Amino acid sequence: MSLWKIKAEYETILNHIIDDDGVVSGQAQELLAINVEKRDETATNYYHYINNLEHENAQIDEEIKRLQTLKKRNKTKIDLLSRSIIGLINLYGDFKSNLFNFKTRKSTVVEVDEDCINALSEDYITTKTTVTPNKTAIKTALKNGLEINGCRLVEKHNLNIK
């Protein structure tokens, strides 16, 4: 049974008690006890499901790390093998195999030494700025009674299962 059904059932029982002028009959007590048992069992099942999903997410994170490592290793191999073929082309010149033509093409790239970046003029620099709200300062200001347009304190309830 889902928690929302248990909650609806509980509210129905409470409404019957209210309709009986607040008198809790034996049947109502029995229904409340059953409802509490269902609540406890369902909440426990939800907890186990949440726990399983968190464990699954941890496994997914580990798999992502493993795949990133594998991808980096493959890129390194590709670079090494490509440099080997370029070395062959430099030694033999362009050549053909049964399936492929091997040759190089010229390209020009810009390399900038890390220690020289600060010495470059503004014409040769792109500045990237990330703007994020300082939520700690905003929270303090709001708690002190200041009004900040578009900002508010919202009370949330975070799940804590022990």
Secondary structure, DSSP 4 states (H G I P E B T S, - for coil): --HHHHHHHHHHHHHHHHHTTT---HHHHHHHHHHHHHHHHHHHHHHHHHHHHHHHHHHHHHHHHHHHHHHHHHHHHHHHHHHHHHHHHHHH-SEE-SS-EE-----------GGGGGGS-GGG----------HHHHHHHHHTT---TT------------
